[in-house]
């Protein structure tokens, strides 16, 4: 019912909308870039020659969206996928 108040609120909400969109972009980068890193590391590992042994322990650490410590080994199988989803959701 107050046009001047409505204009002021819309102007303030525009700033909030821009900040919220930038924050969403940052969160998406944190969640997607480790998957891109994981993909590149698997492509690089498949292109190595067969002289490297499969027991190389340097490739056991997979990237997560946020650096966290877990009371279990989260780098294998379904535990990695579930932990990745949990850490991404926790970041959001």
N, C-alpha and C positions, 0 to 999 in steps of 0.2 A: 504494500500500500504506500510505501515511501520510495519514490523513484531514485532519489539521491542516495539513500542507504543501499538500495539494490545495486546501483552502479559501483559504489565503493566496494561492496562485497564481491561483485563480479571481477573487479580489477584485482582485488587481493587473491581471489581464487585462481586467477590466471597465473600468478606467480607460483602458487602452491601446485598447480597442475604441471607447470614446467619442471619444478623441483622433483615432483613425484615421478615424472617420466624419466628424468635423468637418473634418479635412484633405481628405478626398475631396470634401466639399461645396465647400470653397474652390477646389480644383482644377477642379471642374465649373463653378463660376461663372466662373473665368478662361477656360475653354474655350468656354462657351456665350454669355456676355454680348457678346463682340465680334460673334458672328453676329447677335444681336438688334440691336446697333447698326448693323450692315451692312444688315439688313432695314429698319430705320427710315429709314436714309439713302436707300435706293432708293425707298421709298414717298414720302418727302419730295421727292426729285428728280423722280419721275414726276408729282407734283402741282404742280410749278412751271409757270408759263406758258411758252409757246414763245418768249418774247423772250430767254431765256438761251441763250447759245451752247453747243454741245456740246463746244467746245474749252476749257471751264473746267477749269483744272488743279487746283483745290482738291479735286475729288472723286476724284482719282487715288489717293490714299492710303487704302487699305482697312485696317480694324482687324485686328490679330493678337492672339492670347491673351497674348503677352508681348512687350515691346518689344525688338526685335532689329534689327540691321543685317545686310543681305544684300549679297553682291557682285554681285547682279543685280537687275533690277526685278521684284519678286515680286507686283506688284499687278494683273497681267493674266492672264486665261484660266486654263489648267490649272496654271500656276505658282503662282497664288494658292492654289488648293485643295491642292496638294501641299505648299506651304510652310506653310499653316495646319495641316494634319495633322501635319507634322513638328514644328512649334513646340508644338502641343498634346501630342504624344507626349513631347517633350523636357521639358515641364513636369511630366508625370506621373512 
